[in-house]
Amino acid sequence: MLAALTGPVLGLIVGSAAAMLRHRARRGAVAGLLFGVVPCAVYGLWRLFNAITDKLGLDSVANLVFQLMLFSAMGAVVGTAVARIVALVSKKI
């Protein structure tokens, strides 16, 4: 949980500082923030996984199918969003 709370701030600071050396602070800040949000997402997905597993049971086929569909869809959405953000940031700078 500590990584989820401090990850975005640390990612923003480290990404900005590293990119300032190459005079691309905005791109580095966005990249650092995206990298820093990963622990928040992992923590949230872990809580979601536990809630679904508690409701449906660990060994049930319904749990397996539901988790597979949910996490596949979320992975596709997040992957598309990150690709678009990276393309937008790269294009403007």
C-alpha positions in Angstrom: 0.0 0.0 0.0 2.9 2.3 0.7 4.1 1.9 -2.9 0.6 2.7 -4.2 0.6 5.9 -2.2 4.1 7.2 -3.0 4.5 5.7 -6.5 2.9 8.5 -8.6 4.8 11.3 -6.7 8.1 9.5 -7.0 7.5 8.6 -10.6 6.7 12.2 -11.4 9.8 13.6 -9.6 12.2 11.0 -11.0 10.8 11.2 -14.5 11.0 15.0 -14.6 14.5 15.1 -13.2 15.8 12.5 -15.7 14.2 14.1 -18.6 15.4 17.6 -17.7 18.9 16.5 -18.6 17.7 16.0 -22.2 15.4 19.1 -22.1 12.2 17.1 -22.3 10.7 17.6 -18.9 7.1 17.3 -20.0 7.7 13.9 -21.7 9.6 12.7 -18.7 7.0 13.9 -16.2 4.2 12.0 -18.1 6.3 8.9 -18.4 7.3 9.0 -14.8 3.7 9.6 -13.7 2.5 6.7 -15.8 5.2 4.5 -14.4 4.4 5.7 -10.9 0.7 4.8 -11.3 1.5 1.1 -11.8 1.7 0.3 -8.0 -1.7 2.0 -7.5 -3.2 -0.1 -10.3 -1.7 -3.3 -9.0 -3.0 -2.6 -5.5 -6.5 -1.8 -6.9 -6.5 -4.9 -9.1 -5.4 -7.1 -6.2 -8.3 -5.8 -4.0 -10.7 -6.4 -6.9 -9.4 -9.9 -7.4 -9.8 -10.7 -3.7 -13.4 -9.3 -3.6 -14.4 -11.4 -6.7 -12.7 -14.5 -5.3 -14.4 -14.1 -2.0 -17.8 -13.8 -3.7 -17.5 -16.6 -6.2 -15.0 -18.9 -4.6 -11.4 -19.7 -5.5 -12.0 -23.0 -7.2 -15.1 -22.2 -9.2 -15.2 -22.1 -13.0 -17.4 -19.0 -12.8 -14.6 -17.2 -11.0 -12.0 -18.3 -13.6 -14.2 -17.2 -16.5 -15.2 -13.9 -14.9 -11.6 -13.0 -13.9 -10.3 -13.9 -17.4 -12.9 -11.7 -19.2 -12.5 -8.8 -16.8 -8.7 -8.7 -16.7 -8.5 -9.2 -20.5 -10.8 -6.3 -21.2 -9.1 -4.1 -18.6 -5.7 -4.9 -20.1 -6.9 -4.0 -23.6 -8.3 -0.7 -22.4 -5.3 0.3 -20.4 -2.9 -0.7 -23.2 -4.8 1.3 -25.7 -4.9 4.3 -23.4 -1.2 4.2 -22.6 -0.3 3.9 -26.3 -2.5 6.9 -27.1 -1.0 9.0 -24.3 2.5 8.1 -25.4 1.7 9.0 -29.0 0.2 12.4 -28.0 3.1 13.3 -25.7 5.7 12.3 -28.3 3.9 14.2 -31.1 3.7 17.5 -29.2 7.2 17.7 -28.0 
